Amino acid sequence: MKMMLALFASVSLVTAVATPALAGDAAAGAQKSAICGACHGATGSSINPEWPNLAGQHESYIAAQLALFKQGTRSNPLMMPNAALLSDQDMQDLGAHFASQAPAGLEADPSDYRVGEKLYRGGDPERKLPACIACHGPEGKGNAPARYPALRSQHAVYTYNQLKAYAERTRLTPGNDIMQVVAARLTDDEMRALASYTQGLR
């Protein structure tokens, strides 16, 4: 019950600090996305596994993260100066553009994904680990209204790095409190297995 209350509090907090509910224009976003494509790929699929794939990600999530980079609440030396130049409408347009693209990525590593699948779908009640499926969905599509990101087709390297950042509390942004708690209870091998499993989701 406490876990669920924390989850609802996180949703309220991220909604309060995120960008206004503007309508994004995918065509306008495509025109503004040239600089994004240098890292995230022209089709939203990055070639560097440490940079996230954005294709198929929720418009609301992308806009909210850009706002956090602009505010300096989420730290990244590459993203912060780029986000600083964007208006709220730019963020929504870019979100709409990448959301309209088809996600593509690598498959799960057959040597370690089964542990990740078990945790993703069932969690671990003995360690008070909720199932990832509760927020990110059975196919890793996330939850747009709650701004829970899609995880399907995401680079395993990127997902693992984010889980480590949550566990080590170096990624501290509003609305992610539940992720800090969950990641801190995972072993390093479990993080890698989860990242591998979600990479293969479609």
RAMONOR-V535320 format. One record per backbone hydrogen bond with DSSP energy under -1.0 kcal/mol. NH is the residue of the N-H (numbers start at 1). CO is the residue of the C=O. If there is no record, write none. Layout:
nh=NH co=CO
nh=NH co=CO
//
This chain:
nh=5 co=1
nh=6 co=2
nh=7 co=3
nh=8 co=4
nh=9 co=5
nh=10 co=6
nh=11 co=7
nh=12 co=8
nh=13 co=9
nh=14 co=10
nh=15 co=11
nh=16 co=12
nh=17 co=13
nh=18 co=14
nh=22 co=20
nh=29 co=25
nh=30 co=26
nh=31 co=27
nh=32 co=28
nh=37 co=33
nh=39 co=36
nh=40 co=36
nh=41 co=37
nh=44 co=41
nh=51 co=48
nh=54 co=44
nh=55 co=44
nh=56 co=98
nh=57 co=54
nh=62 co=58
nh=63 co=59
nh=64 co=60
nh=65 co=61
nh=66 co=62
nh=67 co=63
nh=68 co=64
nh=69 co=65
nh=70 co=66
nh=71 co=67
nh=73 co=68
nh=74 co=68
nh=80 co=76
nh=83 co=79
nh=84 co=80
nh=85 co=82
nh=86 co=83
nh=91 co=87
nh=92 co=88
nh=93 co=89
nh=94 co=90
nh=95 co=91
nh=96 co=92
nh=97 co=93
nh=98 co=94
nh=99 co=95
nh=100 co=96
nh=101 co=98
nh=112 co=109
nh=113 co=109
nh=117 co=113
nh=118 co=114
nh=119 co=115
nh=120 co=116
nh=121 co=117
nh=122 co=118
nh=123 co=119
nh=124 co=129
nh=127 co=124
nh=128 co=125
nh=129 co=124
nh=133 co=120
nh=134 co=131
nh=135 co=132
nh=136 co=132
nh=137 co=133
nh=140 co=137
nh=142 co=136
nh=143 co=148
nh=147 co=144
nh=148 co=143
nh=151 co=140
nh=152 co=140
nh=153 co=198
nh=154 co=151
nh=159 co=155
nh=160 co=156
nh=161 co=157
nh=162 co=158
nh=163 co=159
nh=164 co=160
nh=165 co=161
nh=166 co=162
nh=167 co=163
nh=168 co=164
nh=169 co=166
nh=170 co=165
nh=171 co=165
nh=176 co=173
nh=180 co=176
nh=181 co=177
nh=182 co=178
nh=183 co=179
nh=184 co=180
nh=185 co=182
nh=186 co=183
nh=191 co=187
nh=192 co=188
nh=193 co=189
nh=194 co=190
nh=195 co=191
nh=196 co=192
nh=197 co=193
nh=198 co=194
nh=199 co=195
nh=200 co=196
//
